[in-house]
Amino acid sequence: MTEPTQAPKAVDPAFGFNTYAERLNGRAAMIGFLLAIVIEFVTGKGLLAWLGVIQGS
């Protein structure tokens, strides 16, 4: 079987799943997780109790 002589010139899509969007989503998730831990440490309540969704002790 012969190998192709040219590689396709594909560009990253502007929308949807691409490497930049996935990297940005990961960073946002890390920041959100860190903020949830900080809120729990500072207030002494869990995130849902702090938001008033559940009754916390």
mmCIF entry with sequence, helices, sheets and N, C-alpha, C, O atoms, coordinates in Angstrom:
data_MODEL
# 
_entry.id   MODEL 
# 
_entity.id                         1 
_entity.type                       polymer 
_entity.pdbx_number_of_molecules   1 
# 
_entity_poly.entity_id                      1 
_entity_poly.type                           'polypeptide(L)' 
_entity_poly.nstd_linkage                   no 
_entity_poly.nstd_monomer                   no 
_entity_poly.pdbx_seq_one_letter_code       MTEPTQAPKAVDPAFGFNTYAERLNGRAAMIGFLLAIVIEFVTGKGLLAWLGVIQGS 
_entity_poly.pdbx_seq_one_letter_code_can   MTEPTQAPKAVDPAFGFNTYAERLNGRAAMIGFLLAIVIEFVTGKGLLAWLGVIQGS 
_entity_poly.pdbx_strand_id                 A 
# 
loop_
_entity_poly_seq.entity_id 
_entity_poly_seq.num 
_entity_poly_seq.mon_id 
_entity_poly_seq.hetero 
1 1  MET n 
1 2  THR n 
1 3  GLU n 
1 4  PRO n 
1 5  THR n 
1 6  GLN n 
1 7  ALA n 
1 8  PRO n 
1 9  LYS n 
1 10 ALA n 
1 11 VAL n 
1 12 ASP n 
1 13 PRO n 
1 14 ALA n 
1 15 PHE n 
1 16 GLY n 
1 17 PHE n 
1 18 ASN n 
1 19 THR n 
1 20 TYR n 
1 21 ALA n 
1 22 GLU n 
1 23 ARG n 
1 24 LEU n 
1 25 ASN n 
1 26 GLY n 
1 27 ARG n 
1 28 ALA n 
1 29 ALA n 
1 30 MET n 
1 31 ILE n 
1 32 GLY n 
1 33 PHE n 
1 34 LEU n 
1 35 LEU n 
1 36 ALA n 
1 37 ILE n 
1 38 VAL n 
1 39 ILE n 
1 40 GLU n 
1 41 PHE n 
1 42 VAL n 
1 43 THR n 
1 44 GLY n 
1 45 LYS n 
1 46 GLY n 
1 47 LEU n 
1 48 LEU n 
1 49 ALA n 
1 50 TRP n 
1 51 LEU n 
1 52 GLY n 
1 53 VAL n 
1 54 ILE n 
1 55 GLN n 
1 56 GLY n 
1 57 SER n 
# 
_struct_asym.id          A 
_struct_asym.entity_id   1 
# 
loop_
_struct_conf.conf_type_id 
_struct_conf.id 
_struct_conf.pdbx_PDB_helix_id 
_struct_conf.beg_label_comp_id 
_struct_conf.beg_label_asym_id 
_struct_conf.beg_label_seq_id 
_struct_conf.pdbx_beg_PDB_ins_code 
_struct_conf.end_label_comp_id 
_struct_conf.end_label_asym_id 
_struct_conf.end_label_seq_id 
_struct_conf.pdbx_end_PDB_ins_code 
_struct_conf.beg_auth_comp_id 
_struct_conf.beg_auth_asym_id 
_struct_conf.beg_auth_seq_id 
_struct_conf.end_auth_comp_id 
_struct_conf.end_auth_asym_id 
_struct_conf.end_auth_seq_id 
_struct_conf.pdbx_PDB_helix_class 
_struct_conf.details 
_struct_conf.pdbx_PDB_helix_length 
HELX_P HELX_P1 AA1 THR A 19 ? THR A 43 ? THR A 19 THR A 43 1 ? 25 
HELX_P HELX_P2 AA2 LEU A 47 ? LEU A 51 ? LEU A 47 LEU A 51 1 ? 5  
# 
_struct_conf_type.id          HELX_P 
_struct_conf_type.criteria    ? 
_struct_conf_type.reference   ? 
# 
loop_
_atom_site.group_PDB 
_atom_site.id 
_atom_site.type_symbol 
_atom_site.label_atom_id 
_atom_site.label_alt_id 
_atom_site.label_comp_id 
_atom_site.label_asym_id 
_atom_site.label_entity_id 
_atom_site.label_seq_id 
_atom_site.pdbx_PDB_ins_code 
_atom_site.Cartn_x 
_atom_site.Cartn_y 
_atom_site.Cartn_z 
_atom_site.occupancy 
_atom_site.B_iso_or_equiv 
_atom_site.pdbx_formal_charge 
_atom_site.auth_seq_id 
_atom_site.auth_comp_id 
_atom_site.auth_asym_id 
_atom_site.auth_atom_id 
_atom_site.pdbx_PDB_model_num 
ATOM 1   N N  . MET A 1 1  ? 0.850   -1.163 0.000  1.00 0.00 ? 1  MET A N  1 
ATOM 2   C CA . MET A 1 1  ? 0.000   0.000  0.000  1.00 0.00 ? 1  MET A CA 1 
ATOM 3   C C  . MET A 1 1  ? 0.901   1.232  0.000  1.00 0.00 ? 1  MET A C  1 
ATOM 4   O O  . MET A 1 1  ? 1.875   1.274  0.751  1.00 0.00 ? 1  MET A O  1 
ATOM 5   N N  . THR A 1 2  ? 0.604   2.213  -0.806 1.00 0.00 ? 2  THR A N  1 
ATOM 6   C CA . THR A 1 2  ? 1.434   3.408  -0.893 1.00 0.00 ? 2  THR A CA 1 
ATOM 7   C C  . THR A 1 2  ? 0.956   4.464  0.094  1.00 0.00 ? 2  THR A C  1 
ATOM 8   O O  . THR A 1 2  ? -0.224  4.545  0.437  1.00 0.00 ? 2  THR A O  1 
ATOM 9   N N  . GLU A 1 3  ? 1.902   5.256  0.531  1.00 0.00 ? 3  GLU A N  1 
ATOM 10  C CA . GLU A 1 3  ? 1.599   6.342  1.465  1.00 0.00 ? 3  GLU A CA 1 
ATOM 11  C C  . GLU A 1 3  ? 1.209   7.590  0.675  1.00 0.00 ? 3  GLU A C  1 
ATOM 12  O O  . GLU A 1 3  ? 1.737   7.812  -0.414 1.00 0.00 ? 3  GLU A O  1 
ATOM 13  N N  . PRO A 1 4  ? 0.294   8.410  1.201  1.00 0.00 ? 4  PRO A N  1 
ATOM 14  C CA . PRO A 1 4  ? -0.055  9.653  0.506  1.00 0.00 ? 4  PRO A CA 1 
ATOM 15  C C  . PRO A 1 4  ? 1.126   10.625 0.515  1.00 0.00 ? 4  PRO A C  1 
ATOM 16  O O  . PRO A 1 4  ? 1.942   10.608 1.436  1.00 0.00 ? 4  PRO A O  1 
ATOM 17  N N  . THR A 1 5  ? 1.210   11.447 -0.486 1.00 0.00 ? 5  THR A N  1 
ATOM 18  C CA . THR A 1 5  ? 2.323   12.395 -0.591 1.00 0.00 ? 5  THR A CA 1 
ATOM 19  C C  . THR A 1 5  ? 2.015   13.725 0.074  1.00 0.00 ? 5  THR A C  1 
ATOM 20  O O  . THR A 1 5  ? 2.931   14.486 0.385  1.00 0.00 ? 5  THR A O  1 
ATOM 21  N N  . GLN A 1 6  ? 0.743   14.017 0.295  1.00 0.00 ? 6  GLN A N  1 
ATOM 22  C CA . GLN A 1 6  ? 0.369   15.282 0.917  1.00 0.00 ? 6  GLN A CA 1 
ATOM 23  C C  . GLN A 1 6  ? -0.502  15.019 2.143  1.00 0.00 ? 6  GLN A C  1 
ATOM 24  O O  . GLN A 1 6  ? -1.296  14.079 2.173  1.00 0.00 ? 6  GLN A O  1 
ATOM 25  N N  . ALA A 1 7  ? -0.335  15.863 3.141  1.00 0.00 ? 7  ALA A N  1 
ATOM 26  C CA . ALA A 1 7  ? -1.176  15.774 4.337  1.00 0.00 ? 7  ALA A CA 1 
ATOM 27  C C  . ALA A 1 7  ? -2.334  16.758 4.185  1.00 0.00 ? 7  ALA A C  1 
ATOM 28  O O  . ALA A 1 7  ? -2.149  17.836 3.620  1.00 0.00 ? 7  ALA A O  1 
ATOM 29  N N  . PRO A 1 8  ? -3.516  16.413 4.675  1.00 0.00 ? 8  PRO A N  1 
ATOM 30  C CA . PRO A 1 8  ? -4.638  17.350 4.583  1.00 0.00 ? 8  PRO A CA 1 
ATOM 31  C C  . PRO A 1 8  ? -4.398  18.575 5.451  1.00 0.00 ? 8  PRO A C  1 
ATOM 32  O O  . PRO A 1 8  ? -3.802  18.481 6.523  1.00 0.00 ? 8  PRO A O  1 
ATOM 33  N N  . LYS A 1 9  ? -4.858  19.701 4.988  1.00 0.00 ? 9  LYS A N  1 
ATOM 34  C CA . LYS A 1 9  ? -4.698  20.950 5.730  1.00 0.00 ? 9  LYS A CA 1 
ATOM 35  C C  . LYS A 1 9  ? -6.012  21.267 6.436  1.00 0.00 ? 9  LYS A C  1 
ATOM 36  O O  . LYS A 1 9  ? -6.839  22.021 5.924  1.00 0.00 ? 9  LYS A O  1 
ATOM 37  N N  . ALA A 1 10 ? -6.191  20.683 7.614  1.00 0.00 ? 10 ALA A N  1 
ATOM 38  C CA . ALA A 1 10 ? -7.404  20.886 8.401  1.00 0.00 ? 10 ALA A CA 1 
ATOM 39  C C  . ALA A 1 10 ? -7.166  22.005 9.416  1.00 0.00 ? 10 ALA A C  1 
ATOM 40  O O  . ALA A 1 10 ? -6.080  22.130 9.980  1.00 0.00 ? 10 ALA A O  1 
ATOM 41  N N  . VAL A 1 11 ? -8.179  22.795 9.631  1.00 0.00 ? 11 VAL A N  1 
ATOM 42  C CA . VAL A 1 11 ? -8.106  23.859 10.631 1.00 0.00 ? 11 VAL A CA 1 
ATOM 43  C C  . VAL A 1 11 ? -8.983  23.471 11.814 1.00 0.00 ? 11 VAL A C  1 
ATOM 44  O O  . VAL A 1 11 ? -9.963  22.741 11.659 1.00 0.00 ? 11 VAL A O  1 
ATOM 45  N N  . ASP A 1 12 ? -8.623  23.964 12.996 1.00 0.00 ? 12 ASP A N  1 
ATOM 46  C CA . ASP A 1 12 ? -9.442  23.703 14.175 1.00 0.00 ? 12 ASP A CA 1 
ATOM 47  C C  . ASP A 1 12 ? -10.788 24.392 14.017 1.00 0.00 ? 12 ASP A C  1 
ATOM 48  O O  . ASP A 1 12 ? -10.858 25.512 13.510 1.00 0.00 ? 12 ASP A O  1 
ATOM 49  N N  . PRO A 1 13 ? -11.852 23.732 14.445 1.00 0.00 ? 13 PRO A N  1 
ATOM 50  C CA . PRO A 1 13 ? -13.166 24.371 14.346 1.00 0.00 ? 13 PRO A CA 1 
ATOM 51  C C  . PRO A 1 13 ? -13.282 25.533 15.322 1.00 0.00 ? 13 PRO A C  1 
ATOM 52  O O  . PRO A 1 13 ? -12.675 25.524 16.393 1.00 0.00 ? 13 PRO A O  1 
ATOM 53  N N  . ALA A 1 14 ? -14.062 26.526 14.943 1.00 0.00 ? 14 ALA A N  1 
ATOM 54  C CA . ALA A 1 14 ? -14.246 27.688 15.813 1.00 0.00 ? 14 ALA A CA 1 
ATOM 55  C C  . ALA A 1 14 ? -15.180 27.357 16.970 1.00 0.00 ? 14 ALA A C  1 
ATOM 56  O O  . ALA A 1 14 ? -15.066 27.959 18.038 1.00 0.00 ? 14 ALA A O  1 
ATOM 57  N N  . PHE A 1 15 ? -16.091 26.426 16.785 1.00 0.00 ? 15 PHE A N  1 
ATOM 58  C CA . PHE A 1 15 ? -17.031 26.032 17.824 1.00 0.00 ? 15 PHE A CA 1 
ATOM 59  C C  . PHE A 1 15 ? -16.930 24.540 18.057 1.00 0.00 ? 15 PHE A C  1 
ATOM 60  O O  . PHE A 1 15 ? -16.382 23.815 17.227 1.00 0.00 ? 15 PHE A O  1 
ATOM 61  N N  . GLY A 1 16 ? -17.450 24.079 19.176 1.00 0.00 ? 16 GLY A N  1 
ATOM 62  C CA . GLY A 1 16 ? -17.472 22.651 19.440 1.00 0.00 ? 16 GLY A CA 1 
ATOM 63  C C  . GLY A 1 16 ? -16.244 22.176 20.189 1.00 0.00 ? 16 GLY A C  1 
ATOM 64  O O  . GLY A 1 16 ? -15.552 22.965 20.834 1.00 0.00 ? 16 GLY A O  1 
ATOM 65  N N  . PHE A 1 17 ? -15.980 20.893 20.101 1.00 0.00 ? 17 PHE A N  1 
ATOM 66  C CA . PHE A 1 17 ? -14.872 20.289 20.827 1.00 0.00 ? 17 PHE A CA 1 
ATOM 67  C C  . PHE A 1 17 ? -13.566 20.538 20.089 1.00 0.00 ? 17 PHE A C  1 
ATOM 68  O O  . PHE A 1 17 ? -13.349 20.016 18.996 1.00 0.00 ? 17 PHE A O  1 
ATOM 69  N N  . ASN A 1 18 ? -12.713 21.326 20.687 1.00 0.00 ? 18 ASN A N  1 
ATOM 70  C CA . ASN A 1 18 ? -11.356 21.496 20.185 1.00 0.00 ? 18 ASN A CA 1 
ATOM 71  C C  . ASN A 1 18 ? -10.426 21.593 21.393 1.00 0.00 ? 18 ASN A C  1 
ATOM 72  O O  . ASN A 1 18 ? -10.893 21.650 22.531 1.00 0.00 ? 18 ASN A O  1 
ATOM 73  N N  . THR A 1 19 ? -9.153  21.611 21.159 1.00 0.00 ? 19 THR A N  1 
ATOM 74  C CA . THR A 1 19 ? -8.209  21.548 22.275 1.00 0.00 ? 19 THR A CA 1 
ATOM 75  C C  . THR A 1 19 ? -8.289  22.777 23.165 1.00 0.00 ? 19 THR A C  1 
ATOM 76  O O  . THR A 1 19 ? -8.155  22.661 24.383 1.00 0.00 ? 19 THR A O  1 
ATOM 77  N N  . TYR A 1 20 ? -8.503  23.949 22.585 1.00 0.00 ? 20 TYR A N  1 
ATOM 78  C CA . TYR A 1 20 ? -8.563  25.156 23.410 1.00 0.00 ? 20 TYR A CA 1 
ATOM 79  C C  . TYR A 1 20 ? -9.811  25.149 24.288 1.00 0.00 ? 20 TYR A C  1 
ATOM 80  O O  . TYR A 1 20 ? -9.736  25.505 25.464 1.00 0.00 ? 20 TYR A O  1 
ATOM 81  N N  . ALA A 1 21 ? -10.949 24.752 23.740 1.00 0.00 ? 21 ALA A N  1 
ATOM 82  C CA . ALA A 1 21 ? -12.190 24.721 24.521 1.00 0.00 ? 21 ALA A CA 1 
ATOM 83  C C  . ALA A 1 21 ? -12.078 23.723 25.663 1.00 0.00 ? 21 ALA A C  1 
ATOM 84  O O  . ALA A 1 21 ? -12.527 24.005 26.774 1.00 0.00 ? 21 ALA A O  1 
ATOM 85  N N  . GLU A 1 22 ? -11.490 22.571 25.410 1.00 0.00 ? 22 GLU A N  1 
ATOM 86  C CA . GLU A 1 22 ? -11.348 21.568 26.458 1.00 0.00 ? 22 GLU A CA 1 
ATOM 87  C C  . GLU A 1 22 ? -10.386 22.048 27.539 1.00 0.00 ? 22 GLU A C  1 
ATOM 88  O O  . GLU A 1 22 ? -10.609 21.787 28.721 1.00 0.00 ? 22 GLU A O  1 
ATOM 89  N N  . ARG A 1 23 ? -9.333  22.737 27.157 1.00 0.00 ? 23 ARG A N  1 
ATOM 90  C CA . ARG A 1 23 ? -8.389  23.275 28.135 1.00 0.00 ? 23 ARG A CA 1 
ATOM 91  C C  . ARG A 1 23 ? -9.064  24.338 28.989 1.00 0.00 ? 23 ARG A C  1 
ATOM 92  O O  . ARG A 1 23 ? -8.863  24.375 30.203 1.00 0.00 ? 23 ARG A O  1 
ATOM 93  N N  . LEU A 1 24 ? -9.859  25.199 28.370 1.00 0.00 ? 24 LEU A N  1 
ATOM 94  C CA . LEU A 1 24 ? -10.564 26.249 29.099 1.00 0.00 ? 24 LEU A CA 1 
ATOM 95  C C  . LEU A 1 24 ? -11.597 25.653 30.053 1.00 0.00 ? 24 LEU A C  1 
ATOM 96  O O  . LEU A 1 24 ? -11.726 26.122 31.183 1.00 0.00 ? 24 LEU A O  1 
ATOM 97  N N  . ASN A 1 25 ? -12.329 24.636 29.624 1.00 0.00 ? 25 ASN A N  1 
ATOM 98  C CA . ASN A 1 25 ? -13.305 23.976 30.490 1.00 0.00 ? 25 ASN A CA 1 
ATOM 99  C C  . ASN A 1 25 ? -12.624 23.322 31.685 1.00 0.00 ? 25 ASN A C  1 
ATOM 100 O O  . ASN A 1 25 ? -13.139 23.378 32.802 1.00 0.00 ? 25 ASN A O  1 
ATOM 101 N N  . GLY A 1 26 ? -11.486 22.712 31.458 1.00 0.00 ? 26 GLY A N  1 
ATOM 102 C CA . GLY A 1 26 ? -10.751 22.092 32.550 1.00 0.00 ? 26 GLY A CA 1 
ATOM 103 C C  . GLY A 1 26 ? -10.276 23.098 33.571 1.00 0.00 ? 26 GLY A C  1 
ATOM 104 O O  . GLY A 1 26 ? -10.350 22.849 34.775 1.00 0.00 ? 26 GLY A O  1 
ATOM 105 N N  . ARG A 1 27 ? -9.791  24.224 33.107 1.00 0.00 ? 27 ARG A N  1 
ATOM 106 C CA . ARG A 1 27 ? -9.326  25.273 34.020 1.00 0.00 ? 27 ARG A CA 1 
ATOM 107 C C  . ARG A 1 27 ? -10.489 25.853 34.816 1.00 0.00 ? 27 ARG A C  1 
ATOM 108 O O  . ARG A 1 27 ? -10.354 26.105 36.013 1.00 0.00 ? 27 ARG A O  1 
ATOM 109 N N  . ALA A 1 28 ? -11.623 26.066 34.167 1.00 0.00 ? 28 ALA A N  1 
ATOM 110 C CA . ALA A 1 28 ? -12.799 26.582 34.868 1.00 0.00 ? 28 ALA A CA 1 
ATOM 111 C C  . ALA A 1 28 ? -13.273 25.591 35.929 1.00 0.00 ? 28 ALA A C  1 
ATOM 112 O O  . ALA A 1 28 ? -13.682 25.996 37.017 1.00 0.00 ? 28 ALA A O  1 
ATOM 113 N N  . ALA A 1 29 ? -13.220 24.304 35.619 1.00 0.00 ? 29 ALA A N  1 
ATOM 114 C CA . ALA A 1 29 ? -13.618 23.285 36.595 1.00 0.00 ? 29 ALA A CA 1 
ATOM 115 C C  . ALA A 1 29 ? -12.669 23.274 37.783 1.00 0.00 ? 29 ALA A C  1 
ATOM 116 O O  . ALA A 1 29 ? -13.114 23.127 38.922 1.00 0.00 ? 29 ALA A O  1 
ATOM 117 N N  . MET A 1 30 ? -11.376 23.427 37.545 1.00 0.00 ? 30 MET A N  1 
ATOM 118 C CA . MET A 1 30 ? -10.412 23.453 38.640 1.00 0.00 ? 30 MET A CA 1 
ATOM 119 C C  . MET A 1 30 ? -10.635 24.655 39.548 1.00 0.00 ? 30 MET A C  1 
ATOM 120 O O  . MET A 1 30 ? -10.550 24.538 40.770 1.00 0.00 ? 30 MET A O  1 
ATOM 121 N N  . ILE A 1 31 ? -10.920 25.812 38.952 1.00 0.00 ? 31 ILE A N  1 
ATOM 122 C CA . ILE A 1 31 ? -11.173 27.020 39.744 1.00 0.00 ? 31 ILE A CA 1 
ATOM 123 C C  . ILE A 1 31 ? -12.452 26.854 40.558 1.00 0.00 ? 31 ILE A C  1 
ATOM 124 O O  . ILE A 1 31 ? -12.492 27.229 41.730 1.00 0.00 ? 31 ILE A O  1 
ATOM 125 N N  . GLY A 1 32 ? -13.500 26.294 39.948 1.00 0.00 ? 32 GLY A N  1 
ATOM 126 C CA . GLY A 1 32 ? -14.750 26.075 40.669 1.00 0.00 ? 32 GLY A CA 1 
ATOM 127 C C  . GLY A 1 32 ? -14.584 25.104 41.826 1.00 0.00 ? 32 GLY A C  1 
ATOM 128 O O  . GLY A 1 32 ? -15.137 25.322 42.904 1.00 0.00 ? 32 GLY A O  1 
ATOM 129 N N  . PHE A 1 33 ? -13.832 24.042 41.613 1.00 0.00 ? 33 PHE A N  1 
ATOM 130 C CA . PHE A 1 33 ? -13.592 23.071 42.678 1.00 0.00 ? 33 PHE A CA 1 
ATOM 131 C C  . PHE A 1 33 ? -12.807 23.709 43.817 1.00 0.00 ? 33 PHE A C  1 
ATOM 132 O O  . PHE A 1 33 ? -13.113 23.473 44.986 1.00 0.00 ? 33 PHE A O  1 
ATOM 133 N N  . LEU A 1 34 ? -11.807 24.507 43.494 1.00 0.00 ? 34 LEU A N  1 
ATOM 134 C CA . LEU A 1 34 ? -11.021 25.187 44.515 1.00 0.00 ? 34 LEU A CA 1 
ATOM 135 C C  . LEU A 1 34 ? -11.886 26.166 45.302 1.00 0.00 ? 34 LEU A C  1 
ATOM 136 O O  . LEU A 1 34 ? -11.760 26.258 46.523 1.00 0.00 ? 34 LEU A O  1 
ATOM 137 N N  . LEU A 1 35 ? -12.762 26.895 44.618 1.00 0.00 ? 35 LEU A N  1 
ATOM 138 C CA . LEU A 1 35 ? -13.651 27.830 45.312 1.00 0.00 ? 35 LEU A CA 1 
ATOM 139 C C  . LEU A 1 35 ? -14.619 27.100 46.237 1.00 0.00 ? 35 LEU A C  1 
ATOM 140 O O  . LEU A 1 35 ? -14.920 27.592 47.325 1.00 0.00 ? 35 LEU A O  1 
ATOM 141 N N  . ALA A 1 36 ? -15.105 25.945 45.825 1.00 0.00 ? 36 ALA A N  1 
ATOM 142 C CA . ALA A 1 36 ? -15.999 25.165 46.682 1.00 0.00 ? 36 ALA A CA 1 
ATOM 143 C C  . ALA A 1 36 ? -15.274 24.736 47.957 1.00 0.00 ? 36 ALA A C  1 
ATOM 144 O O  . ALA A 1 36 ? -15.856 24.767 49.041 1.00 0.00 ? 36 ALA A O  1 
ATOM 145 N N  . ILE A 1 37 ? -14.015 24.339 47.833 1.00 0.00 ? 37 ILE A N  1 
ATOM 146 C CA . ILE A 1 37 ? -13.232 23.943 49.011 1.00 0.00 ? 37 ILE A CA 1 
ATOM 147 C C  . ILE A 1 37 ? -12.982 25.147 49.919 1.00 0.00 ? 37 ILE A C  1 
ATOM 148 O O  . ILE A 1 37 ? -13.065 25.027 51.142 1.00 0.00 ? 37 ILE A O  1 
ATOM 149 N N  . VAL A 1 38 ? -12.677 26.300 49.334 1.00 0.00 ? 38 VAL A N  1 
ATOM 150 C CA . VAL A 1 38 ? -12.432 27.512 50.130 1.00 0.00 ? 38 VAL A CA 1 
ATOM 151 C C  . VAL A 1 38 ? -13.700 27.922 50.867 1.00 0.00 ? 38 VAL A C  1 
ATOM 152 O O  . VAL A 1 38 ? -13.636 28.284 52.042 1.00 0.00 ? 38 VAL A O  1 
ATOM 153 N N  . ILE A 1 39 ? -14.853 27.873 50.200 1.00 0.00 ? 39 ILE A N  1 
ATOM 154 C CA . ILE A 1 39 ? -16.123 28.230 50.846 1.00 0.00 ? 39 ILE A CA 1 
ATOM 155 C C  . ILE A 1 39 ? -16.401 27.296 52.013 1.00 0.00 ? 39 ILE A C  1 
ATOM 156 O O  . ILE A 1 39 ? -16.833 27.742 53.076 1.00 0.00 ? 39 ILE A O  1 
ATOM 157 N N  . GLU A 1 40 ? -16.158 26.008 51.825 1.00 0.00 ? 40 GLU A N  1 
ATOM 158 C CA . GLU A 1 40 ? -16.395 25.058 52.903 1.00 0.00 ? 40 GLU A CA 1 
ATOM 159 C C  . GLU A 1 40 ? -15.450 25.308 54.072 1.00 0.00 ? 40 GLU A C  1 
ATOM 160 O O  . GLU A 1 40 ? -15.860 25.200 55.227 1.00 0.00 ? 40 GLU A O  1 
ATOM 161 N N  . PHE A 1 41 ? -14.217 25.634 53.798 1.00 0.00 ? 41 PHE A N  1 
ATOM 162 C CA . PHE A 1 41 ? -13.241 25.889 54.855 1.00 0.00 ? 41 PHE A CA 1 
ATOM 163 C C  . PHE A 1 41 ? -13.573 27.163 55.623 1.00 0.00 ? 41 PHE A C  1 
ATOM 164 O O  . PHE A 1 41 ? -13.490 27.184 56.851 1.00 0.00 ? 41 PHE A O  1 
ATOM 165 N N  . VAL A 1 42 ? -13.947 28.223 54.912 1.00 0.00 ? 42 VAL A N  1 
ATOM 166 C CA . VAL A 1 42 ? -14.193 29.526 55.546 1.00 0.00 ? 42 VAL A CA 1 
ATOM 167 C C  . VAL A 1 42 ? -15.497 29.525 56.336 1.00 0.00 ? 42 VAL A C  1 
ATOM 168 O O  . VAL A 1 42 ? -15.535 30.034 57.457 1.00 0.00 ? 42 VAL A O  1 
ATOM 169 N N  . THR A 1 43 ? -16.563 28.964 55.774 1.00 0.00 ? 43 THR A N  1 
ATOM 170 C CA . THR A 1 43 ? -17.872 29.035 56.429 1.00 0.00 ? 43 THR A CA 1 
ATOM 171 C C  . THR A 1 43 ? -18.124 27.881 57.382 1.00 0.00 ? 43 THR A C  1 
ATOM 172 O O  . THR A 1 43 ? -18.972 28.000 58.266 1.00 0.00 ? 43 THR A O  1 
ATOM 173 N N  . GLY A 1 44 ? -17.421 26.776 57.233 1.00 0.00 ? 44 GLY A N  1 
ATOM 174 C CA . GLY A 1 44 ? -17.661 25.616 58.069 1.00 0.00 ? 44 GLY A CA 1 
ATOM 175 C C  . GLY A 1 44 ? -18.870 24.811 57.630 1.00 0.00 ? 44 GLY A C  1 
ATOM 176 O O  . GLY A 1 44 ? -19.280 23.881 58.324 1.00 0.00 ? 44 GLY A O  1 
ATOM 177 N N  . LYS A 1 45 ? -19.444 25.156 56.488 1.00 0.00 ? 45 LYS A N  1 
ATOM 178 C CA . LYS A 1 45 ? -20.589 24.433 55.941 1.00 0.00 ? 45 LYS A CA 1 
ATOM 179 C C  . LYS A 1 45 ? -20.226 23.914 54.566 1.00 0.00 ? 45 LYS A C  1 
ATOM 180 O O  . LYS A 1 45 ? -19.295 24.401 53.924 1.00 0.00 ? 45 LYS A O  1 
ATOM 181 N N  . GLY A 1 46 ? -20.974 22.924 54.128 1.00 0.00 ? 46 GLY A N  1 
ATOM 182 C CA . GLY A 1 46 ? -20.792 22.448 52.772 1.00 0.00 ? 46 GLY A CA 1 
ATOM 183 C C  . GLY A 1 46 ? -21.347 23.451 51.772 1.00 0.00 ? 46 GLY A C  1 
ATOM 184 O O  . GLY A 1 46 ? -22.046 24.389 52.156 1.00 0.00 ? 46 GLY A O  1 
ATOM 185 N N  . LEU A 1 47 ? -21.045 23.264 50.512 1.00 0.00 ? 47 LEU A N  1 
ATOM 186 C CA . LEU A 1 47 ? -21.477 24.210 49.485 1.00 0.00 ? 47 LEU A CA 1 
ATOM 187 C C  . LEU A 1 47 ? -22.998 24.289 49.392 1.00 0.00 ? 47 LEU A C  1 
ATOM 188 O O  . LEU A 1 47 ? -23.555 25.383 49.299 1.00 0.00 ? 47 LEU A O  1 
ATOM 189 N N  . LEU A 1 48 ? -23.673 23.145 49.417 1.00 0.00 ? 48 LEU A N  1 
ATOM 190 C CA . LEU A 1 48 ? -25.138 23.154 49.326 1.00 0.00 ? 48 LEU A CA 1 
ATOM 191 C C  . LEU A 1 48 ? -25.779 23.797 50.550 1.00 0.00 ? 48 LEU A C  1 
ATOM 192 O O  . LEU A 1 48 ? -26.794 24.482 50.422 1.00 0.00 ? 48 LEU A O  1 
ATOM 193 N N  . ALA A 1 49 ? -25.207 23.590 51.729 1.00 0.00 ? 49 ALA A N  1 
ATOM 194 C CA . ALA A 1 49 ? -25.725 24.236 52.933 1.00 0.00 ? 49 ALA A CA 1 
ATOM 195 C C  . ALA A 1 49 ? -25.476 25.738 52.879 1.00 0.00 ? 49 ALA A C  1 
ATOM 196 O O  . ALA A 1 49 ? -26.315 26.522 53.321 1.00 0.00 ? 49 ALA A O  1 
ATOM 197 N N  . TRP A 1 50 ? -24.346 26.137 52.348 1.00 0.00 ? 50 TRP A N  1 
ATOM 198 C CA . TRP A 1 50 ? -24.030 27.555 52.221 1.00 0.00 ? 50 TRP A CA 1 
ATOM 199 C C  . TRP A 1 50 ? -24.978 28.255 51.262 1.00 0.00 ? 50 TRP A C  1 
ATOM 200 O O  . TRP A 1 50 ? -25.352 29.409 51.470 1.00 0.00 ? 50 TRP A O  1 
ATOM 201 N N  . LEU A 1 51 ? -25.361 27.543 50.206 1.00 0.00 ? 51 LEU A N  1 
ATOM 202 C CA . LEU A 1 51 ? -26.313 28.104 49.242 1.00 0.00 ? 51 LEU A CA 1 
ATOM 203 C C  . LEU A 1 51 ? -27.745 28.057 49.750 1.00 0.00 ? 51 LEU A C  1 
ATOM 204 O O  . LEU A 1 51 ? -28.616 28.707 49.173 1.00 0.00 ? 51 LEU A O  1 
ATOM 205 N N  . GLY A 1 52 ? -28.011 27.310 50.807 1.00 0.00 ? 52 GLY A N  1 
ATOM 206 C CA . GLY A 1 52 ? -29.352 27.211 51.361 1.00 0.00 ? 52 GLY A CA 1 
ATOM 207 C C  . GLY A 1 52 ? -30.190 26.135 50.722 1.00 0.00 ? 52 GLY A C  1 
ATOM 208 O O  . GLY A 1 52 ? -31.405 26.111 50.916 1.00 0.00 ? 52 GLY A O  1 
ATOM 209 N N  . VAL A 1 53 ? -29.585 25.247 49.971 1.00 0.00 ? 53 VAL A N  1 
ATOM 210 C CA . VAL A 1 53 ? -30.316 24.177 49.320 1.00 0.00 ? 53 VAL A CA 1 
ATOM 211 C C  . VAL A 1 53 ? -30.721 23.102 50.331 1.00 0.00 ? 53 VAL A C  1 
ATOM 212 O O  . VAL A 1 53 ? -31.823 22.558 50.265 1.00 0.00 ? 53 VAL A O  1 
ATOM 213 N N  . ILE A 1 54 ? -29.812 22.804 51.270 1.00 0.00 ? 54 ILE A N  1 
ATOM 214 C CA . ILE A 1 54 ? -30.101 21.825 52.311 1.00 0.00 ? 54 ILE A CA 1 
ATOM 215 C C  . ILE A 1 54 ? -29.825 22.462 53.652 1.00 0.00 ? 54 ILE A C  1 
ATOM 216 O O  . ILE A 1 54 ? -29.136 23.479 53.741 1.00 0.00 ? 54 ILE A O  1 
ATOM 217 N N  . GLN A 1 55 ? -30.360 21.864 54.688 1.00 0.00 ? 55 GLN A N  1 
ATOM 218 C CA . GLN A 1 55 ? -30.099 22.347 56.045 1.00 0.00 ? 55 GLN A CA 1 
ATOM 219 C C  . GLN A 1 55 ? -28.787 21.779 56.528 1.00 0.00 ? 55 GLN A C  1 
ATOM 220 O O  . GLN A 1 55 ? -28.643 20.562 56.645 1.00 0.00 ? 55 GLN A O  1 
ATOM 221 N N  . GLY A 1 56 ? -27.847 22.625 56.806 1.00 0.00 ? 56 GLY A N  1 
ATOM 222 C CA . GLY A 1 56 ? -26.554 22.185 57.327 1.00 0.00 ? 56 GLY A CA 1 
ATOM 223 C C  . GLY A 1 56 ? -26.476 22.425 58.807 1.00 0.00 ? 56 GLY A C  1 
ATOM 224 O O  . GLY A 1 56 ? -27.199 23.262 59.347 1.00 0.00 ? 56 GLY A O  1 
ATOM 225 N N  . SER A 1 57 ? -25.602 21.697 59.469 1.00 0.00 ? 57 SER A N  1 
ATOM 226 C CA . SER A 1 57 ? -25.466 21.881 60.918 1.00 0.00 ? 57 SER A CA 1 
ATOM 227 C C  . SER A 1 57 ? -24.330 22.813 61.237 1.00 0.00 ? 57 SER A C  1 
ATOM 228 O O  . SER A 1 57 ? -24.065 23.086 62.407 1.00 0.00 ? 57 SER A O  1 
# 
